[in-house]
Amino acid sequence: MTVFRGVLKESLANPGGTVLRAENGKEYDLYFSRGAEPKNSIGKNVSIRGKLRSDMMGIGMGPILEVERIEES
Amino acid sequence: MAKMPRKAQTVVGVAAAVAVATLFLAPATRSAAEETAPFAEIVVNLEDDITPEALAELSARYGLALVPNSAFSDREKLMRMPAVVDVEDLTGYLDMLTADPRIEYAEPNYLFSADFVPDDPMYGQQWHLKMIDLEKAWDYDRGDGVVVAVIDTGVAYEKHDRQGNVFSQVPDLSATRFVPGYDFVHDDPHPVDDNGHGTHVAGTIAQSTNNGVGTAGIAFGARIMPIKVLSAQGFGNIADIAEGITWAADHGAQVINMSLGGAMPALTLAKACAYAKKKGVTLACAAGNSATSRPHFPAGFDSCIAVAAVGPTGKLAPYSNYGNWISVAAPGGDKSAREEDGVLQNTIERMNPAKNGYFWFQGTSMASPHVAGAAALIISRGVTAPDDVERVLKQSASPESGAQKNMGAGIINVGRAVTIAGKTHFERGMYKGMLAVGLVLMLVRAARRRSERVEGLRSGVFWSTLLVVGSGLFFLSLLPTGWWPGWLSALARSSAVDWLGALTAATQADPFLHSALLPLLAVSLLLSVQRLRPMLLAFVLGYAAHLLGDAFATCYSPVSLIPGDFWLDKAWLAINGVVAFVLALLMSRRGGTASWRMW
């Protein structure tokens, strides 16, 4: 597991989906395998513990980050 | 040999002559029509204050037979008259009239034909369909019968109950036709949509159109094959996606749309895409939404058409990937200024299949189905091989929007694409027709060497059969046959050898039908029937021309069950074409029956 920090955004290409704009400028499509997407966290700085899923693809077409835990920072 | 009644021979002969005349005249007529819109009159706008005396003097001076255009033309003095000058003299003649101070201007009264405009009430908001010149394309084709697989989050196409979650069809897919698909996420044969993305994509391709409801789709005569490989959140694993591609190719898809992807060039995915293309499937794929020049996959594979997105101004959308790996661009929307600049279709609410509406989406996901729909229209015009479909898309794209902006060949133009596809099919048909005539000449020459003559060459039945079997009525591909039933159009312009494939929308040629087997059977059964000899000879020669034509054409003609690559398919066709021609040579000899039996 790795920790990613950044700001949550609404996905441009996956309506209703969520994206993390990380501190390094990269954007990750967030995959919530264990629960609902945190809609009220859009625009907030967060810290996400999760792993990159290179075995998956999606509508957003960015790198996919499977979320283990998400915390506002 | 028993002869046909003279009257019947004349009718058949005239029909054949008309067909051959159309064959040679059609290209010239078409290109002239494209260059100059037709007109039979000249419209003359006079100065508003011209007096009746001045009008009479003007008419007498130039010999003009001017009449008011309508009962409302008096105020503007808008007159018209028959166009009695040659087109070559027209410019000088109009300049002469316009130079007269009593005439504001004179110009041809062009006849404008009404393109097909669907009655869907929200069609006017679909700027993205107008951008690709779709109304012109619809005059020619609607993609009837072509099978387009939508590999996505599923499609809201049927009523289904999954563990208490009730799914139903969205209203604007009610007249859309579907073929069975598969859900690889839940492993069941009900690929219904629990996200909304797949239904939106399917709507762009084949939304029910001209049904007085909602929005229109591009190839609304096509059949959608829903394949669910993405979850309700819009994610899926590469194994499911690869299996979805293989399943679609094995179950009759002619086009696959994949509005999905990632940055990793997974080998499993590459193999599945290559397999589908080898089976004759055209793959349209979204280029990705990371605003980068780095290839995304599957779009970045050689087997796929990579589609970038543009907004309503025709500029590359700010999110769209770009670069020299892009094949073409298509409208994907750009909602940075306003919502209505997205792509509008009917779909379910996000992860809520119980509700539906019309939503503007944006992304290369939305651009790709524009290309998949265009591909269905091109295939429906008779150009079926994936490389040919891609070539037509690129040739017809608007070049001014292309290379300098890293958008491949530019924004697709479906109106031009169906015209080019029709011409391509026409040229291939003519090539096979000429090949058939060449084989007849070789037969005649061989007979002369033996001091014999080939019987039946004066028969209309011979030439008609040669045309229908060798090339089909290929000249029909230049005509606007959008209002014909799709199956009839496909049958009429296909060679008889391809009829089964045309009816079943096959992506590969049947190896038995595309062999000398049928000519051998026909000859062995019917050679002794004298009355049928001219028809039989033409059948065998037409068959030979068709097989040799496919063998030596530059396009790839995949034959099912033939292993390996391109060259084995070509070899199969060439060998069987030669066998059919040798058969024709044998049966054209005097005492052909005996030669055949000895052989």
Interface residues (C-beta under 8 A of the other chain):
Chain A: L12 A13 N14 P15 G16 G17 E27 D29 Y31 F32 E37 R53 S54 D55 M56 M57 G58 I59 G60 M61 G62 P63 I64
Chain B: D152 T153 N195 G196 H197 L230 Q233 G234 F235 G236 N237 I238 A239 I241 S259 L260 G261 G262 A263 M264 A266 A286 G288 N289 S290 H296 Y319 R350 M351 F359 F361 Q362 G363 T364 S365
